[in-house]
């Protein structure tokens, strides 16, 4: 694991990001509540996020990267109004930010962080971070009403076309499965890119935008 791109696995920090010493110990918590480490060689403090190479942000970088991956994969999110609505709903749902993010902030994320995604974090890591966050919050929330997985597939085919869905499966099956899972388990979070005629077509089923 020492030769990994960040020197970190999901459970254990292997060396200091400053001097690469293995003489590191846990050292309390950062003022923001994050676990902090101390290097006994260079005597510098750092959080696990810094050791992983994540840029410093007020909103956890795995959440930002999760949202940026969606913008990369879904052409509808080239529309800033739709994407901003999606972002703000997710941030409130994950309870990491209660104020709406501005267009300027989203442009900053895209310009500053998008090129870092493949280098410092994978989609699986950002997805798992958000899933764990949802599990933590689920303890204090009522159960989320779901729709059948097959119904979620039909939503994607109707919106994007069968050819586009097949292409997404072939190019990025992990993202495809996560997208269907999100639609199935969480509705569509009022995402405008999945609205339209689906509510009228759904018959007796709950509106997809009611997630």
C-alpha positions as CSV (number, residue, x, y, z in Angstrom):
1,X,0.0,0.0,0.0
2,X,3.0,2.3,0.5
3,X,3.3,2.6,-3.3
4,X,-0.3,3.7,-3.8
5,X,-1.1,7.1,-5.3
6,X,-2.0,8.6,-2.0
7,X,-0.3,6.3,0.6
8,X,-3.7,5.7,2.1
9,X,-6.3,3.0,2.2
10,X,-9.8,3.3,3.6
11,X,-8.8,2.5,7.2
12,X,-5.1,3.3,7.8
13,X,-2.8,6.2,7.1
14,X,0.6,4.9,6.0
15,X,2.9,7.9,5.9
16,X,3.1,11.7,6.3
17,X,2.2,13.7,3.2
18,X,5.0,16.2,4.0
19,X,8.1,14.1,4.7
20,X,6.7,10.6,3.9
21,X,7.7,9.3,7.4
22,X,5.8,6.3,8.8
23,X,6.1,7.7,12.3
24,X,2.6,9.2,12.6
25,X,0.1,9.1,15.4
26,X,-3.5,10.2,15.9
27,X,-3.5,13.6,17.6
28,X,-7.0,14.7,18.5
29,X,-9.4,16.4,16.2
30,X,-9.3,19.4,13.9
31,X,-11.4,22.4,14.9
32,X,-13.9,21.3,12.2
33,X,-14.2,17.9,13.9
34,X,-12.0,15.9,11.6
35,X,-9.5,13.4,12.9
36,X,-6.0,14.9,13.0
37,X,-2.6,13.2,12.8
38,X,0.9,14.3,13.9
39,X,4.1,13.3,12.3
40,X,6.8,12.6,14.9
41,X,9.5,13.2,12.3
42,X,8.6,16.6,10.9
43,X,6.1,17.5,13.7
44,X,3.5,18.7,11.2
45,X,-0.2,18.2,11.7
46,X,-2.6,17.1,9.0
47,X,-6.0,15.5,8.4
48,X,-6.6,12.4,6.5
49,X,-8.1,14.4,3.6
50,X,-4.9,16.3,3.2
51,X,-2.9,13.0,3.2
52,X,-5.2,11.7,0.5
53,X,-4.4,14.7,-1.7
54,X,-7.9,16.2,-1.4
55,X,-8.0,20.0,-1.8
56,X,-9.0,21.9,1.2
57,X,-12.7,22.9,1.1
58,X,-15.5,23.7,3.6
59,X,-17.7,21.0,1.9
60,X,-16.1,17.6,2.0
61,X,-14.2,17.0,-1.2
62,X,-15.7,13.5,-1.7
63,X,-19.2,15.1,-1.9
64,X,-18.0,17.7,-4.4
65,X,-16.4,15.1,-6.5
66,X,-19.5,12.9,-6.5
67,X,-21.5,15.9,-7.8
68,X,-18.9,16.7,-10.4
69,X,-18.9,13.1,-11.7
70,X,-22.6,13.5,-12.4
71,X,-22.0,16.6,-14.4
72,X,-19.3,14.8,-16.4
73,X,-21.6,11.9,-17.3
74,X,-25.0,13.5,-17.8
75,X,-25.3,15.9,-20.8
76,X,-28.4,17.5,-19.3
77,X,-26.2,19.0,-16.6
78,X,-24.5,21.3,-19.1
79,X,-27.5,23.5,-18.2
80,X,-26.3,25.4,-15.1
81,X,-29.8,26.0,-13.7
82,X,-30.6,22.3,-13.7
83,X,-27.2,21.3,-12.3
84,X,-27.3,24.0,-9.6
85,X,-30.7,22.7,-8.4
86,X,-29.3,19.2,-8.3
87,X,-26.3,20.3,-6.3
88,X,-28.2,22.3,-3.7
89,X,-30.7,19.5,-3.2
90,X,-27.9,16.9,-2.6
91,X,-26.0,19.2,-0.2
92,X,-29.1,19.7,1.9
93,X,-30.0,16.0,1.7
94,X,-26.6,15.1,2.9
95,X,-26.7,17.8,5.5
96,X,-23.3,19.2,4.6
97,X,-24.6,22.7,3.6
98,X,-27.8,24.5,4.4
99,X,-27.3,27.5,2.1
100,X,-27.7,27.4,-1.6
101,X,-24.4,27.2,-3.6
102,X,-24.0,30.0,-6.2
103,X,-23.3,29.6,-9.9
104,X,-19.9,31.2,-9.3
105,X,-19.0,28.5,-6.7
106,X,-20.0,25.7,-9.0
107,X,-17.9,27.2,-11.8
108,X,-15.0,27.4,-9.3
109,X,-15.5,23.7,-8.5
110,X,-15.5,22.8,-12.1
111,X,-12.4,24.8,-13.0
112,X,-10.4,23.9,-9.9
113,X,-11.4,20.4,-9.1
114,X,-12.6,18.6,-12.2
115,X,-9.1,17.8,-13.5
116,X,-8.2,16.4,-10.0
117,X,-10.9,13.8,-9.9
118,X,-9.2,10.9,-11.7
119,X,-5.9,11.7,-9.9
120,X,-7.0,12.0,-6.2
121,X,-10.3,10.2,-6.0
122,X,-12.3,7.6,-7.8
123,X,-16.1,7.6,-8.4
124,X,-16.4,4.5,-6.2
125,X,-14.7,6.4,-3.3
126,X,-16.9,9.4,-3.6
127,X,-20.0,7.3,-4.0
128,X,-19.2,5.2,-0.9
129,X,-18.6,8.4,1.2
130,X,-22.0,9.7,0.3
131,X,-23.6,6.3,0.9
132,X,-22.1,6.1,4.4
133,X,-23.3,9.6,5.0
134,X,-26.9,8.7,4.0
135,X,-26.7,5.6,6.3
136,X,-25.7,7.8,9.2
137,X,-28.6,10.2,8.6
138,X,-31.1,7.4,7.9
139,X,-31.1,6.5,11.6
140,X,-33.0,9.8,12.3
141,X,-35.1,9.8,9.2
142,X,-38.2,8.0,8.1
143,X,-37.7,5.2,5.6
144,X,-37.3,6.4,2.0
145,X,-40.0,5.2,-0.4
146,X,-38.5,3.4,-3.3
147,X,-39.6,2.6,-6.9
148,X,-38.8,-0.7,-8.6
149,X,-35.4,-1.0,-10.2
150,X,-37.0,-1.8,-13.5
151,X,-39.0,1.3,-13.4
152,X,-35.8,3.3,-12.8
153,X,-34.3,1.7,-15.9
154,X,-37.4,2.7,-17.9
155,X,-37.0,6.3,-16.8
156,X,-33.5,6.4,-18.1
157,X,-34.4,4.8,-21.4
158,X,-37.3,7.2,-22.0
159,X,-35.1,10.3,-21.2
160,X,-31.8,9.4,-22.8
161,X,-32.8,6.8,-25.3
162,X,-31.8,3.1,-25.4
163,X,-28.6,3.7,-27.4
164,X,-27.3,6.3,-24.9
165,X,-28.1,4.0,-22.0
166,X,-26.3,1.1,-23.6
167,X,-23.3,3.3,-24.4
168,X,-23.2,4.4,-20.7
169,X,-23.3,0.8,-19.6
170,X,-20.4,-0.1,-21.9
171,X,-18.3,3.0,-21.0
172,X,-18.9,3.3,-17.2
173,X,-21.0,0.5,-15.7
174,X,-20.2,1.6,-12.2
175,X,-21.7,5.1,-12.7
176,X,-24.7,3.6,-14.6
177,X,-25.5,1.3,-11.7
178,X,-25.2,4.2,-9.2
179,X,-27.5,6.4,-11.3
180,X,-30.2,3.7,-11.5
181,X,-29.8,3.1,-7.8
182,X,-30.2,6.7,-7.0
183,X,-33.4,7.0,-9.1
184,X,-34.7,3.8,-7.6
185,X,-33.9,4.4,-3.9
186,X,-34.2,8.1,-3.6
187,X,-36.7,9.1,-6.4
188,X,-35.2,11.8,-8.6
189,X,-34.8,14.5,-6.0
190,X,-37.0,16.8,-8.2
191,X,-34.2,16.7,-10.8
192,X,-35.5,18.7,-13.8
193,X,-33.5,16.5,-16.2
194,X,-35.8,13.6,-15.3
195,X,-39.1,15.5,-15.2
196,X,-41.4,16.1,-18.1
197,X,-44.0,13.6,-19.0
198,X,-43.0,10.9,-16.5
199,X,-45.5,11.9,-13.9
200,X,-48.4,11.5,-16.3
201,X,-47.0,8.2,-17.7
202,X,-46.5,6.7,-14.3
203,X,-50.2,6.0,-13.8
204,X,-50.9,4.9,-10.2
205,X,-47.3,5.0,-9.2
206,X,-46.0,7.9,-7.1
207,X,-44.6,10.8,-9.1
208,X,-40.9,10.3,-9.8
209,X,-40.2,13.9,-8.7
210,X,-41.6,13.2,-5.3
211,X,-38.3,11.8,-4.0
